[in-house]
Amino acid sequence: MPTAGTIDEAERSYIPALWKRWLLPLYDPFLWLLGADKSKRPLIEQATIKTGFRVLDIGCGTGSMAVLIKRIHPGAEVVGIDPDPSALLVSKRRRSARDC
C-alpha cells in the first residue's frame, strides 16, 4: 500500500506525454515539428492577460505555455500544475533556465 503523498502506479490517473514516460524528452520537439507552438501566441493574446493577473495553467506538462505566458506578460503571476512528476521536473528546469 502506498504511503501518504505517493501515488501507486495503478492509481495514476493521467497519460504521460506521448503516452510513454521514456518519450517525454521528445515531447516539445515533436510539438514544434508539428507546428503546435504556433497556436500558443494567439491563445495567449485572446486571454488579454494584464499586469497583476494570476494565470493557472492546468495540465502544464513541460511548462512551455506557462513560460511563454510569463515571457510575454512578465507582470503576471503564472503557476502551472500537472499530475506527471517527470513533466513537472522538465517544467521546473525550463522555468529556472528562463528566470521566470
Rosetta blueprint (number, residue, H / E / L):
1 M L
2 P L
3 T L
4 A L
5 G L
6 T L
7 I L
8 D L
9 E H
10 A H
11 E H
12 R L
13 S L
14 Y L
15 I L
16 P L
17 A H
18 L H
19 W H
20 K L
21 R H
22 W H
23 L H
24 L H
25 P H
26 L H
27 Y H
28 D H
29 P H
30 F H
31 L H
32 W H
33 L H
34 L H
35 G L
36 A H
37 D H
38 K H
39 S H
40 K H
41 R H
42 P H
43 L H
44 I H
45 E H
46 Q H
47 A L
48 T L
49 I L
50 K L
51 T L
52 G L
53 F L
54 R E
55 V E
56 L E
57 D E
58 I E
59 G L
60 C L
61 G L
62 T L
63 G L
64 S H
65 M H
66 A H
67 V H
68 L H
69 I H
70 K H
71 R H
72 I H
73 H L
74 P L
75 G L
76 A L
77 E E
78 V E
79 V E
80 G E
81 I E
82 D L
83 P L
84 D L
85 P H
86 S H
87 A H
88 L H
89 L H
90 V H
91 S H
92 K H
93 R H
94 R H
95 R H
96 S H
97 A H
98 R H
99 D L
100 C L
